Amino acid sequence: MRASIMCGLAKVKRRKIPNLLMGICIMITAALLVNAVVFLKELDVIFNRAYEGMEGAQMCCLWSKGAVSCDAVEEYLEGSSQDFHYQITENTKTIDYIEKDGVKLSNGILLELPKDIHRGWELEENTPSSKISLLSPKILEDSEAEMPKKDEIWITTKIANILGLKVGDEVSLKLADTSVKVKVAKIVADPVFGGSSTNVYRMWCGYNMLSDFPLSENNSVSYLEIRFGKYSPLTEQTFIRETEEYFQMPLGDTLYTYEQIKGGYMSVYQMAGKVLCLVSVILSVTVIALALFLIKSDMDEDVRNMGIYQSLGMTGGQIIGAYLFCYGIIGTAGAALGSTLGGWMSKGIITKILGDMGIYNISFNGIKYYPVLVWFIVVTVIMVACFGAIFKIRRLNASDAIRNGIWKTDKKERKVGGPTYYDGGSSFEWYYAVRGMENKKVRYLYIAGISMIFGCLLSVCMGCLHAVKNIDREPEAWGFIRTDIYVTSLENTPVSSVIDELEKDPGVDYTYGVNKVYPKYQPQGKEEWQSMVTELYELPWNEKIKDKSLYGRRPKEENEIGIGLTLAEEYGLKIGDTMELFINGEKKEYEITGIFQTLSNSGKVIRMVTKDLDEFVEASGGFGDYMLVLSKSQDKWKYAEELNEKYDGMFTFIASKSNGENITGMLAPAVGTILAVLLMILVLVTENLTFLLVRREKKLIGLLKAVGMTSWQILKIYLWRNCLAAAFGNTLGLLAGTFIVPRMLTPYAKGLGITEFPFASSFSGGLAGISLLPVCIFIGTCVVVKVINRVTVKELVSE
């Protein structure tokens, strides 16, 4: 045992750099595995627990002040027997858009803060519900709550992330054809609409300062926020049913339930977490394969020393013990460090994600055992892998090992190959490099395989980043139907009467009619009917609309509907089933022809069609609304202003995004993080691999120097070998990552609620994918050969 320990320690000390590189690979593997396990098992739990700790509203309702007065709502709430706290924000103004450096966000709402903004944190017991304030916004961390002054506003973390704003920056608010410059006084968290999937952007001015801003053209919107004393889905549904009966009106999409609010926060980030988990698994498998290859190669290179140990009288068991001790030390240290780093990395990524949304109260109690589990798994795999090579020691021939440095003792006839002489037809470096690759096919196929994996991952990640940054170019893949300008009637003239005229406008690509209606649905086994948000489209659908369903097809007849994925899962509905809906005073059965997902409303929505939009929505006392989709050369914001001037007072033209900008602002940093991790690992792995493969040929390099070859000639030989294999594998990886893998991952993407895997090839992505890894290997080869060339010919050959 003592001899084994001494030899193991000597090997650790003698080959510091190879052992260090091996330890780095093991460390990376452990870190990635911890990250993958945490994201797979604990991400949803951590996110849910963190959001609950925010103690925000569990229900929100927004409505036009012209429909119901705030006094009537407050009177109803005060008379309710249910236990809840509430907050009503009455003084608001709609904002056409908020702009910073040319980037515009529509659906902005400016609210007025209450007089005492500190009461929300200084509540006393038995405080009346009407006196509790500031369910939103939430002040970040422990910063002071100071009322914004004149021409100052508070903005949410979501607005800050999308527009790249910080405290002290100046932004422009467009209200009633007037632009107002305001200063960002504080960045706060919005527990209701601060998530990635909601396209409502709230901001706050100081108490009694809303009147300093211009009047908005649209009706003001009031907000009701509720936090129940004891929340449950039954309590929530009871409140909704009683409120609809009291006011004799469906709440529809004016109501946001707790699941919708929380889903708006978490859905996109949970999707990003699953993608990061998948990437971590692929990378960890790749790196552990490299670590095992390093162990095998290291033992193959150390055969001569094993022969010496045996010739000095050490038994096979002692030699095995020495190598198990050596790799045990390296594996234990690397796995321990990697597991610790993996835990820190997981916490850091999750903290950064939630911090971007303004959530800082995060508990990681559930992940403390995962680093220990991963450490045990990685060390076990390393030790088991050692036996594959160690078993050869039992049949080691000491004489052959010392003289030839090889394991094999059986004499085999050498295969007769092609001509082995240099005919001068090409450069000797090229000829010698190709001959070397032919003689050592497995080694260079391994380089090509690693290059293919990394090239594929790199091109996929670059394509995903490009797709995420350009969601509005192809919003249908994310469940959105493209919108540019929303048109609604302000007088007694229906929009349908001028649609033909608008379609002939050279700036308009196509139009389609759309309204939101609120039929009721009675789930099987339930007594109550529930209001369902329904998007109503006019037939015939414009064929340019790329309405992509996850499953099935879009509805084409008035008795057909498509339903959101969350709705289908909640009620167990499938394609071909029927839903009985109560709408426009009658009950009617609809056949489900498609299941889709839209990240803007958690998928709890129905899509149906009608041949006459005006007639269908006549019951609500209005006309059908329409969407204008513009040609690519048109600026929607400027064009909407031109149309408003042209049709003065008859219609309102509102430029709008297709909900993509809020997801872009949130997902792009997450995808960028994945890409950064991939690039870091790519560089470490390729340098490891290059060092190993070139270092193993020190003796051959010495012989080449002895016959008179220059350092530059030797370098060119290894550059040809390594870079050719890497470029070949990388090209295959780029092709696979561009044309094959995205299609293969589409079923996985559908599980995330996206109709297609989010990928968009770009020139920069292709260039990076095809060149980065060969460049890394080029640099690594140059460094290693330069280091070896410092050693004398005698030392190289003798080793």
Number of C-alpha atoms within 10 A of each C-alpha: 11 10 13 21 18 14 20 23 16 13 19 20 12 11 11 11 14 18 21 15 20 27 23 24 29 33 30 26 32 32 29 31 29 33 29 25 21 25 25 17 14 15 20 17 14 21 23 15 15 18 22 17 14 18 13 23 26 25 21 22 17 17 19 15 16 11 9 12 13 19 11 10 14 16 10 13 18 13 8 13 7 14 12 16 20 23 21 22 19 17 19 24 24 22 26 26 21 24 18 16 9 8 11 19 24 22 18 21 19 23 26 20 25 19 12 11 17 15 14 16 13 9 13 10 6 6 10 11 14 14 12 17 24 22 23 20 24 21 18 18 13 6 9 10 13 11 21 19 13 13 17 21 23 25 26 26 25 29 22 18 17 19 21 13 18 16 13 12 12 17 19 18 21 20 21 15 13 13 18 14 13 18 20 20 22 23 23 26 26 26 25 26 22 27 31 26 28 23 24 16 23 23 22 25 26 21 18 12 17 19 12 10 17 16 17 17 14 14 15 19 20 21 19 19 22 20 19 16 10 9 13 12 11 9 13 15 14 13 14 19 16 12 18 15 11 10 13 9 11 21 21 19 19 13 17 22 20 21 13 23 24 25 23 24 24 21 21 22 25 18 17 21 25 17 21 23 23 15 19 24 19 17 23 24 14 18 25 21 16 22 27 19 17 21 20 18 15 17 18 16 16 15 22 22 16 26 24 15 18 21 14 10 9 15 15 19 14 19 24 22 21 23 24 22 21 22 23 19 17 22 28 21 18 26 31 23 20 29 30 21 20 28 24 16 17 22 18 12 15 20 18 16 20 22 17 20 27 25 24 17 15 20 15 17 9 12 20 12 11 20 27 16 13 25 27 16 14 24 23 14 13 22 18 11 16 19 15 10 15 20 13 14 20 12 12 20 19 24 15 16 21 18 10 12 18 18 22 14 13 6 6 7 6 6 6 6 6 6 7 9 7 11 10 8 7 9 10 14 20 17 18 18 19 16 14 15 18 12 10 11 12 11 15 22 16 17 26 24 20 26 28 28 20 29 32 26 25 27 30 29 25 26 25 24 25 20 22 27 20 16 21 21 14 19 23 22 23 26 26 22 17 23 22 25 25 20 22 22 19 15 13 10 14 18 23 20 9 10 18 11 9 18 17 11 12 10 18 18 16 19 23 21 26 20 19 18 23 23 22 20 17 15 14 9 6 8 8 14 14 22 23 21 22 24 18 22 23 23 18 14 18 12 8 12 15 16 18 23 27 22 17 16 17 23 22 17 15 14 16 21 27 28 28 24 26 20 19 20 12 10 10 10 17 18 17 13 12 17 18 15 20 18 16 15 8 8 13 13 14 19 19 26 22 23 26 31 29 25 22 24 20 22 22 22 22 24 22 24 26 22 14 15 21 20 12 20 18 12 12 9 7 18 23 24 23 24 23 26 22 21 14 11 7 15 13 23 18 10 19 21 15 13 17 16 13 11 11 11 11 15 21 23 24 23 24 21 21 21 28 25 24 26 24 21 20 23 22 20 18 22 22 15 14 21 22 13 16 18 17 10 19 22 16 16 25 26 21 23 24 23 20 20 19 19 18 14 14 21 17 14 23 23 16 17 19 15 8 9 14 12 16 12 16 20 21 16 18 24 23 19 22 25 22 19 24 31 23 18 28 31 21 20 29 29 19 20 29 23 14 13 18 21 16 12 13 16 16 16 19 18 12 19 27 24 23 22 23 22 23 21 18 15 9 12 21 21 12 16 29 26 16 19 27 24 16 19 26 21 15 22 27 17 16 18 23 15 11 18 19 10 12 12 18 12 11 20 16 9 9
